[in-house]
Amino acid sequence: MPEPLPHCEFDPQNLILKLDTVVDGHPDAVSPLVEGVMNIVRGMRCAEGKEMEVELALREALANAVVHGCKGDPEKKIECCVACDESRGLLIVIRDPGEGFDPASIPSPVIGENVFESHGRGIFLINQLMDEVRYERGGTEIHMIKR
């Protein structure tokens, strides 16, 4: 049984949106979740003018959770927490049941031979698209903020 989702780090009194959901660790679960979250984010204007960046970062984080954390096993679950606070922006937390990883050990996809690799750009993109990114719980949880 997964641990309960972490507190979303925003003052609950200032939240205009908070969504907690669990999806199967299968690639088919990514797009419906992204579309649902983005419909809410657009409707609530949580990241007005920055929706494309948020959508791509969310998609990449979920894809990483499916591929690396769940190994495509639909029996494994991915937890997603989305919160919006007028003064601090949009927070997205994705947690997977995987073994985790050290983000510093991931080679840059824009240096040397890595430029020609067909994978390995997700973390780089997330870091470029979001205002703040950090990993918790040994790399099994990513926290992304867009102000």
Helices and strands as residue ranges (DSSP letters): G 12-14, E 15-24, G 27-29, H 30-44, H 51-64, I 65-69, E 77-85, E 89-95, G 103-105, G 112-116, H 122-129, E 132-136, G 137-139, E 141-146
